[in-house]
Amino acid sequence: MGAFNDYDSNKVLCRLGDRGELLEVAYRWARAILLMASAGPDRIDVNLVGDALDETRRALRELARIEAKAKAIAQGADEIRSLLTVQIRRINTALDDAAAGLSYREAAAS
């Protein structure tokens, strides 16, 4: 299931989005479908409405692709943070070893 899907021209399933923006999209989508179904072809510009709904579908598909990329970037950032943490531990361990070696030399020299 993506972020937004319509089924059988009478159902809309969406997740809310970070700030509820997809709930508004679902409401407006359902409203447009209902108005188009109840208006009759002589009272609406079917081409205009159809084109607008097609553009909405394309934008929603693109939104899903963008969200997938953002998720991949976030996962990559988490991996990078983990790698950084490992390297910082490694550096600190090596510096602790160096300090211990210097302390040993200082104690042996005294």
Backbone hydrogen bonds in HBPLUS format (Angstrom, degrees):
<---DONOR---> <-ACCEPTOR-->    atom                        ^
c    i                          cat <-CA-CA->   ^        H-A-AA   ^      H-
h    n   atom  resd res      DA  || num        DHA   H-A  angle D-A-AA Bond
n    s   type  num  typ     dist DA aas  dist angle  dist       angle   num
A0015-ARG N   A0003-ALA O   3.04 MM  12  5.48 151.8  2.12 142.9 144.3     1
A0005-ASN N   A0013-LEU O   2.86 MM   8  5.31 149.9  1.95 153.6 162.9     2
A0013-LEU N   A0005-ASN O   2.80 MM   8  5.31 169.7  1.81 165.4 168.7     3
A0007-TYR N   A0011-LYS O   2.83 MM   4  5.06 157.7  1.88 136.4 142.9     4
A0010-ASN N   A0007-TYR O   3.07 MM   3  6.30 162.5  2.10 138.4 139.5     5
A0011-LYS N   A0007-TYR O   3.04 MM   4  5.06 132.2  2.27 150.9 159.5     6
A0022-LEU N   A0016-LEU O   3.17 MM   6  5.13 142.8  2.31 135.4 135.6     7
A0023-LEU N   A0020-GLY O   3.11 MM   3  5.35 135.2  2.32 104.0 116.2     8
A0024-GLU N   A0020-GLY O   3.40 MM   4  6.86 150.7  2.50 148.9 156.0     9
A0025-VAL N   A0021-GLU O   3.14 MM   4  6.48 153.9  2.21 141.7 149.0    10
A0026-ALA N   A0022-LEU O   2.88 MM   4  6.06 161.1  1.92 144.2 148.7    11
A0027-TYR N   A0023-LEU O   2.96 MM   4  6.18 159.0  2.00 146.4 152.1    12
A0028-ARG N   A0024-GLU O   2.91 MM   4  6.10 169.7  1.92 154.8 157.4    13
A0029-TRP N   A0025-VAL O   2.80 MM   4  5.92 156.8  1.85 151.8 159.0    14
A0030-ALA N   A0026-ALA O   2.93 MM   4  6.08 171.4  1.94 150.9 153.1    15
A0031-ARG N   A0027-TYR O   2.92 MM   4  6.10 159.6  1.96 150.6 156.8    16
A0032-ALA N   A0028-ARG O   2.94 MM   4  6.12 159.3  1.99 145.9 151.1    17
A0033-ILE N   A0029-TRP O   2.98 MM   4  6.27 161.8  2.02 156.0 160.9    18
A0034-LEU N   A0030-ALA O   2.92 MM   4  6.12 165.5  1.94 152.2 156.3    19
A0035-LEU N   A0031-ARG O   2.87 MM   4  6.05 165.3  1.89 153.9 158.2    20
A0036-MET N   A0032-ALA O   2.92 MM   4  6.01 158.0  1.97 145.7 152.1    21
A0037-ALA N   A0033-ILE O   2.93 MM   4  6.12 156.7  1.98 148.7 155.1    22
A0038-SER N   A0034-LEU O   2.96 MM   4  6.11 150.2  2.05 147.9 155.6    23
A0039-ALA N   A0035-LEU O   2.94 MM   4  5.81 135.7  2.14 144.8 154.2    24
A0043-ARG N   A0040-GLY O   3.20 MM   3  5.80 160.5  2.24 118.2 123.9    25
A0049-VAL N   A0045-ASP O   2.99 MM   4  6.27 170.7  2.00 164.4 166.5    26
A0050-GLY N   A0046-VAL O   2.80 MM   4  5.83 163.9  1.83 149.7 155.3    27
A0051-ASP N   A0047-ASN O   2.84 MM   4  5.92 162.0  1.87 148.2 153.5    28
A0052-ALA N   A0048-LEU O   2.93 MM   4  6.10 157.8  1.98 147.0 153.4    29
A0053-LEU N   A0049-VAL O   2.89 MM   4  6.14 158.6  1.94 153.1 158.8    30
A0054-ASP N   A0050-GLY O   2.89 MM   4  6.08 154.4  1.95 147.7 155.2    31
A0055-GLU N   A0051-ASP O   2.90 MM   4  6.13 155.8  1.96 147.3 153.8    32
A0056-THR N   A0052-ALA O   2.94 MM   4  6.19 148.1  2.05 140.6 149.8    33
A0057-ARG N   A0053-LEU O   2.95 MM   4  6.27 156.6  2.01 147.2 152.6    34
A0058-ARG N   A0054-ASP O   2.97 MM   4  6.31 161.1  2.01 150.9 155.6    35
A0059-ALA N   A0055-GLU O   2.92 MM   4  6.11 161.4  1.95 149.7 154.9    36
A0060-LEU N   A0056-THR O   2.88 MM   4  6.10 152.6  1.96 150.0 157.8    37
A0061-ARG N   A0057-ARG O   2.95 MM   4  6.23 153.3  2.02 150.1 157.1    38
A0062-GLU N   A0058-ARG O   2.97 MM   4  6.24 157.7  2.02 148.5 154.7    39
A0063-LEU N   A0059-ALA O   2.82 MM   4  6.03 151.0  1.91 143.1 151.9    40
A0064-ALA N   A0060-LEU O   3.01 MM   4  6.28 152.7  2.09 143.6 149.8    41
A0065-ARG N   A0061-ARG O   3.07 MM   4  6.44 152.2  2.15 144.6 152.1    42
A0066-ILE N   A0062-GLU O   2.87 MM   4  6.15 160.1  1.91 154.8 160.2    43
A0067-GLU N   A0063-LEU O   2.86 MM   4  6.08 161.8  1.90 152.5 157.6    44
A0068-ALA N   A0064-ALA O   3.00 MM   4  6.20 151.5  2.09 142.7 150.3    45
A0069-LYS N   A0065-ARG O   3.01 MM   4  6.32 154.9  2.08 147.1 153.6    46
A0070-ALA N   A0066-ILE O   2.88 MM   4  6.18 158.5  1.92 152.0 158.3    47
A0071-LYS N   A0067-GLU O   2.92 MM   4  6.13 153.2  1.99 145.8 152.9    48
A0072-ALA N   A0068-ALA O   2.98 MM   4  6.24 156.1  2.04 145.8 152.2    49
A0073-ILE N   A0069-LYS O   2.88 MM   4  6.15 154.1  1.94 150.0 157.3    50
A0074-ALA N   A0070-ALA O   2.90 MM   4  6.15 158.2  1.95 147.1 153.0    51
A0075-GLN N   A0071-LYS O   2.91 MM   4  6.17 156.6  1.96 149.5 155.8    52
A0076-GLY N   A0072-ALA O   2.88 MM   4  6.09 155.2  1.94 144.7 152.0    53
A0077-ALA N   A0073-ILE O   2.80 MM   4  6.08 152.6  1.87 149.6 157.5    54
A0078-ASP N   A0074-ALA O   2.96 MM   4  6.24 153.2  2.04 145.8 152.6    55
A0079-GLU N   A0075-GLN O   3.01 MM   4  6.31 156.6  2.06 147.3 153.4    56
A0080-ILE N   A0076-GLY O   2.91 MM   4  6.16 156.5  1.96 148.7 155.5    57
A0081-ARG N   A0077-ALA O   2.88 MM   4  6.14 158.4  1.93 150.0 155.6    58
A0082-SER N   A0078-ASP O   3.01 MM   4  6.27 154.9  2.07 146.4 153.1    59
A0083-LEU N   A0079-GLU O   2.92 MM   4  6.24 157.4  1.97 149.5 155.7    60
A0084-LEU N   A0080-ILE O   2.84 MM   4  6.10 157.0  1.89 152.6 159.2    61
A0085-THR N   A0081-ARG O   2.94 MM   4  6.16 156.4  1.99 147.3 153.3    62
A0086-VAL N   A0082-SER O   3.03 MM   4  6.32 158.8  2.08 149.8 154.9    63
A0087-GLN N   A0083-LEU O   3.01 MM   4  6.27 160.9  2.04 149.3 154.4    64
A0088-ILE N   A0084-LEU O   2.86 MM   4  6.08 155.2  1.92 152.0 159.1    65
A0089-ARG N   A0085-THR O   2.99 MM   4  6.21 159.6  2.03 149.4 154.5    66
A0090-ARG N   A0086-VAL O   2.94 MM   4  6.17 156.9  1.99 146.3 153.4    67
A0091-ILE N   A0087-GLN O   2.84 MM   4  6.08 156.8  1.89 148.2 154.1    68
A0092-ASN N   A0088-ILE O   2.89 MM   4  6.09 168.5  1.90 152.4 155.5    69
A0093-THR N   A0089-ARG O   2.86 MM   4  6.03 158.0  1.90 151.0 157.1    70
A0094-ALA N   A0090-ARG O   2.96 MM   4  6.17 161.5  2.00 147.6 152.7    71
A0095-LEU N   A0091-ILE O   2.84 MM   4  6.11 158.5  1.88 154.1 160.5    72
A0096-ASP N   A0092-ASN O   2.79 MM   4  5.97 150.2  1.88 144.9 153.6    73
A0097-ASP N   A0093-THR O   2.88 MM   4  6.14 156.4  1.94 148.1 154.6    74
A0098-ALA N   A0094-ALA O   2.89 MM   4  6.17 154.6  1.95 144.5 151.9    75
A0099-ALA N   A0095-LEU O   2.83 MM   4  6.03 159.9  1.87 146.9 152.4    76
A0100-ALA N   A0096-ASP O   2.83 MM   4  6.05 156.5  1.88 148.0 154.9    77
A0101-GLY N   A0097-ASP O   2.87 MM   4  6.11 153.3  1.94 146.6 154.1    78
A0102-LEU N   A0098-ALA O   2.90 MM   4  6.18 152.6  1.98 148.6 156.2    79
A0103-SER N   A0099-ALA O   2.86 MM   4  6.06 155.3  1.92 148.3 155.4    80
A0104-TYR N   A0100-ALA O   2.96 MM   4  6.14 152.2  2.04 144.5 151.6    81
A0105-ARG N   A0101-GLY O   3.08 MM   4  6.31 159.0  2.12 144.2 149.3    82
A0106-GLU N   A0102-LEU O   2.89 MM   4  6.13 158.2  1.94 148.9 155.2    83
A0107-ALA N   A0103-SER O   2.88 MM   4  6.08 157.7  1.93 147.5 153.7    84
A0108-ALA N   A0104-TYR O   2.81 MM   4  6.01 154.3  1.87 147.9 155.8    85
A0109-ALA N   A0105-ARG O   2.87 MM   4  5.97 144.1  2.00 143.1 152.6    86
A0110-SER N   A0106-GLU O   3.20 MM   4  6.37 131.7  2.44 138.1 148.9    87
